[in-house]
């Protein structure tokens, strides 16, 4: 639906308050890119450098209904905006 889209990575930088997390700016056709906090392995492998052409990623926007992999019955859960280690995250990169 409208909450799961394909986005293109525009910028990657280390999270200032967490060694294993990155801040990623993703463009997906909205007026401006959104910033996400992620620990996704594919982003971790890139570090701060984005290959050319910039990779496309599956992006779940706030409001998306996702399976909660950490919950025993794997219930659906609505993705909400969150602050992760003090930084706002406006969605979630879908990873392996």
URURQUI-V487257 format. One record per residue. N is the residue number from 1. RES is the residue in one small letter. PSI is psi in radians with two decimals (none if undefined). OMEGA is omega in degrees with one decimal (NA if undefined). BURIAL is b if it has 16 or more other ideal C-beta (glycine too) atoms within 10 Angstrom, else e. Layout:
# URURQUI-V487257
[[N/RES/PSI/OMEGA/BURIAL] [N/RES/PSI/OMEGA/BURIAL]]
This chain:
# URURQUI-V487257
[[1/x/-2.83/-177.4/e] [2/x/-0.13/-179.1/e] [3/x/-0.18/176.5/e] [4/x/2.06/-173.3/b] [5/x/2.95/172.2/b] [6/x/2.27/178.9/e] [7/x/2.91/177.9/b] [8/x/2.27/-178.6/b] [9/x/2.27/179.4/b] [10/x/-0.51/-177.3/e] [11/x/2.45/175.4/e] [12/x/2.37/173.9/b] [13/x/2.73/179.6/e] [14/x/2.51/173.4/e] [15/x/2.28/-176.1/b] [16/x/-0.32/-175.3/e] [17/x/0.24/-178.3/e] [18/x/2.13/-177.6/e] [19/x/-0.57/-173.9/e] [20/x/0.07/-177.2/e] [21/x/2.69/178.1/b] [22/x/2.69/169.9/b] [23/x/2.25/-176.5/b] [24/x/2.22/172.8/b] [25/x/2.19/-176.5/b] [26/x/2.30/177.1/b] [27/x/2.35/-178.5/e] [28/x/0.35/177.6/e] [29/x/-0.05/175.2/e] [30/x/3.12/-179.0/e] [31/x/-0.60/-179.9/e] [32/x/2.76/177.2/e] [33/x/2.74/173.3/b] [34/x/2.73/178.3/b] [35/x/2.32/178.7/b] [36/x/2.61/169.9/b] [37/x/2.23/-177.1/b] [38/x/2.67/171.1/b] [39/x/0.31/-176.8/e] [40/x/2.32/-177.1/b] [41/x/-0.65/-178.9/e] [42/x/-0.53/176.6/e] [43/x/-0.72/178.7/b] [44/x/-0.70/179.3/e] [45/x/-0.57/-179.2/e] [46/x/-0.49/-175.0/e] [47/x/-2.37/-179.3/e] [48/x/-0.02/-176.1/e] [49/x/2.27/179.9/e] [50/x/2.18/177.7/b] [51/x/2.78/175.5/e] [52/x/2.32/-6.1/e] [53/x/2.71/-179.1/e] [54/x/2.34/-176.7/e] [55/x/2.61/173.4/e] [56/x/2.54/-176.2/e] [57/x/2.67/171.5/b] [58/x/2.29/-172.9/e] [59/x/2.17/173.8/b] [60/x/2.12/179.9/b] [61/x/2.80/177.2/b] [62/x/2.39/-175.3/e] [63/x/-0.30/179.1/e] [64/x/2.50/175.1/b] [65/x/2.06/-175.9/e] [66/x/2.67/174.9/e] [67/x/2.28/177.2/e] [68/x/1.68/-176.3/e] [69/x/-0.29/-179.4/e] [70/x/-0.12/-179.4/e] [71/x/2.45/-174.6/e] [72/x/-0.76/-177.8/e] [73/x/0.13/177.0/e] [74/x/0.79/-178.5/e] [75/x/2.72/173.9/e] [76/x/2.49/-178.4/e] [77/x/2.42/179.1/e] [78/x/2.23/179.3/e] [79/x/2.22/-179.2/b] [80/x/2.71/173.8/e] [81/x/2.56/-177.8/e] [82/x/2.71/169.5/e] [83/x/2.15/-179.4/e] [84/x/1.96/-176.2/b] [85/x/0.71/174.1/e] [86/x/-0.02/-179.1/e] [87/x/2.30/179.2/b] [88/x/2.40/176.3/e] [89/x/2.21/-171.5/b] [90/x/0.26/-179.1/b] [91/x/-2.86/-179.0/b] [92/x/2.31/171.5/b] [93/x/2.36/177.2/b] [94/x/2.18/-172.7/e] [95/x/3.03/177.8/e] [96/x/none/NA/e]]
